[in-house]
Amino acid sequence: MSQPIICFGQQPCGFFPKRYLAAKIFTARRLQSELGGEIVFFLHDSDHDCRETNTYLRFLRTGELAKLNFTFANKIQRKWTPLYLKKVLPDWQTNTTRQLPAYVDKKWAEAFKSITATNVADFCLEMYRAMGLMEGIRVVRSSVPTVRQSACEVPDYFVDVSYNGETVRARRTADGTLKLHEGGDCYLTLPSVNFTKEQISPTRDTRLRWMQSVVRCTHYIAGAGEQAYLNHADAPDITFIKRDEIERSDEAYTET
C-alpha cells in the first residue's frame, strides 16, 4: 500500500498563524505518528480577502485583545489582489516591529523583523517557518503556475487578470463575465479577456476537488467552518478528520 498523505488546507491567516491553523498542524502530526506518511499543507494563497490576514494578539500586560494586519499599497490591492501578490510595505514592517514587544516574546519580534518577503503570502509562510511550525511539512501553493496547470478543471472559479495596473482576482460568473465584488450586491464588471489555466484558482465550493486532483491525499484535516461546506462527494477517496479543539481559535498562535 502507498504511504498516507495527510493534508490540511488554509489561506495565509495572519503574520502569526491563527490558533486554528496551529491545531490543524498538531492534528496532522498526531495522525502522522499513528499512521506514518507525509504531511502536506495546501496553502490557498490565491485568495484575495484581506480579512484573512487579520492577526489578533493580546497585550502581555493587560490581556486586552488587539487586531493587527498588513497595510496595503492601494485600494485595489487591498480589496482584490491575491494574497501572493499583495505587497509588503517596508514602513509597515518597521512600525509593526516596534509594536510587537507589547504582544509577544522578544524572540518572535526579532523573527518578525528578520523576514524579507515582499508579498503577504510569502511573509506569512516565512514567519510560520521561523516559528518551526512547517518543519517536515510539504507546502503546495494554489498560486504556483505548475500546480494550476496540473489541477483538474472546475466549473466555478476565479481568474487573475490585470485591472488599472494591478493584478486582481475576478470571479467568472455563469454567463462568462469577470466581476469584482465591491460589497453587498454591488459588482464591477471587467472587460472580456482571454486567459489560460495558469490564471485560474478555485472558489470555496470547488477548492476541495481542485486541491485533491493535485495533492491526492488520503486524509484531510478540516476545521469546524470547513466541515459545514465541504462536499465529501467531491473526494470520496479521502478520510476526513476533525481538527483537534483549541481555545481562542481565531487568535494568533505565539506559543512555540
N, C-alpha and C positions, 0 to 999 in steps of 0.2 A: 504494500500500500504506500501511496505517496505521503509525505510528511504533511501535518496540518499547516494551514496558513491562517493565522489568527489576525483578523483585521478590525480596525475601528476607523471611523471617518469623522472629520471635523474641519470646519473653517479655521483659519488662524483666529484665535479667540482671546486676544489681549496680549500685550507685550510681556506680561506674566500670564501664564495659562490659567484659564478658569478651572476651578476645582473639579468640575465635572469631566474635563479632559484628563486631569491627573487620575481621576477614578477609572477612566477607560484604560489608561496605561497600566495602572495597578491590576485591573481585572485581566488584561491581556497577559501580563507577566505571571499572574497566578495560574491562568489557564495553560500557559506555556510550560510551567513547572509540572503540571499534571499530564499534559499530552505531548510535550516536545514541539518541534516545528518552528516556524518563523512568525514573527510579528510584523505586520505591515500597517503603517499609518497612511490612510488615504487623506491627503491634505487638500481640501477643496479651496485652493487659493484663487480660483476663478471667480468666486463670489465677490460681489461689489458692495455689499451693505456695510457702511462704516460703523454701524452699531455693533457688529460682530467683535470689533476690537476694543470696545469699552472695557476698561480694566478697573475693577472695584477693589480698592485697598483700604485697610483700616489704619488710622493713626496709632502708632505704637503707644503713645502716651495716654490717649483718651478712649481708644477703641471706636471712635467715630468713623463711619464709612464714607469714603470719597470716591468719586468717579473720575478717572483719568482716561485720556485717549490721545491718539495721534492728532496733530493738526495737519490740515491738507492744503495743497498748493493753491487750489481754487475750488469754486463750487462744483464744477463738472467732475473733477477728480473725487471730491468728497461724495457726491451722490451716485456716480455711475461708473467710474473707472474700477476695473477689477483690482482686488487686493494685491495681486502680484505686480501691479503697475502703479499703485498709489505711491507717491514719492515720500520718503522720509526727509523732513526738513531739518537741517543741522541745528537751527536755533531751537527747535522743539526738543531734540535730544539733549542739548546743553541745559535748557531750562528744566526739563524733567529730571535730569541727573541731580540738579540742585535740590529738588523736592523730595527725592526718593528716601533719603535717610530718615525722614519723618515717618515713613511707612514700612520699610523693610530693613533687614540686616545689611550691614555695610558691604558684605561680600556681593550681595545682589545689586546694590547700587554701583559697585565697581564693575561688575559683569555687564550691566546695562550700558555703562559709559564706554565699554570696550567694543560694543557691537558696531560694525562698519557697514551694515547692509543699507542699501539705498532705496529699497521699497518695503512696504509694510509687511508683506508676507514673509520675505526673507528675514526681516528684523525679528518677527515673532519666532520663526523657526530657529534662528541663531540663538535667541535667548533661551528657548526650551533646551537646546543642546548644551548651552553654557550651564544650565541647571542640572545636567546629567539625565534628563528625562528621556532623551532619544537614544541612549546607548543600546546598541544591538537591535534597533528598530529600522526597518527599511521604509523610506518615505516615498510614496507615489503621489505626484502633484498633478492636479487636474489642468494646470496651465501649460504643461510641457507638450510641445507640438507632437512628439512621437507617441505620447500617451493618447492624445486626442485622435491621432491618425489611426491608432490600433483599436480604439474603442468602437463598440457597435453603434449603429445608427439608432437614434431615438426620435419619436415624433414631436417632442416638446423640448425646446432648447433656447439658449441664449447665443448671441453671436458678438464677438469682439470686433467692433468697427470704429472707424475714425469719425469724430464729431468735433468741430471747432478746435482742431489742433490737438485733441486728446483722444485716447482710446477709451471707448465706453462699451459696456456690456448691455446690449439691446435684446429685448425679448422678441423672438419671432412668433407672431400670432398665427392663428389658424388660417387667416386669409393671405399669409405670406409677407405681411408688412413687418418692419422692425420698429419697436416702440421703446421709449424710455419712460419709466413710471415717475411722475412728478409729485405724487401724493394723492391720497383719496381716489377719486375716479378720473383723475387728470393724467393724460399721457401725451408725450411728444412723439409724433410720427417722423421717422427719419427717411431720407431719400432711399429708394431701392438701390442696392449694390450687389455685385457678385461677391460670393465668399466661398471659402474652402472649409473642409472638415477641420483643419487645424485652427480655425477661428471659433469652433463650436464648443460649448460646455453645457452640461445638463441642467435642468430645473430640479427643484426639490423632489418632485414626484418621479423623475426619470433617472435620478442620480444613482440609485442602487443598481439598476440594470446596467447602466453605463459603466459604473465602477467595477462591477463583477466581471464584465467582459474583458477587463484589463487585469485585475488582481487575481481573479479565480480563487477566492478564499474558501476555506471550509467552514470557518466560524466567523461570525460578525458580532461585535460588541456594540449594543445600542443603548443610548440613553433614554430617559423617560419620554422626552419630546419626540425622538425618532420613532419610538415604538408606536406612537399614535398615528403616524402616517406611512410607515414602511409597508409596502405591498410585498408580502412574503412570496407571493406567486411569481414575482419578477425574478426571484433567485431561489428556486425550490431545492437547490443543492446545498444551500447554506444552513448551518445550525446557528440560530440566533441566541445570543447570550445577553442577559440583562446586566448592565454595568453595576459594579458594587456601589452601595449607597455611600454618600459622603455629605457631611454637614456643610451648609452655606455654599451650595454647589455653584452659584453664579459668581462668587467672589474669587479673587485671584489666589492661586496656589503659590506660596513662597516658603515652603517648609523643608525643602530638601537640604 
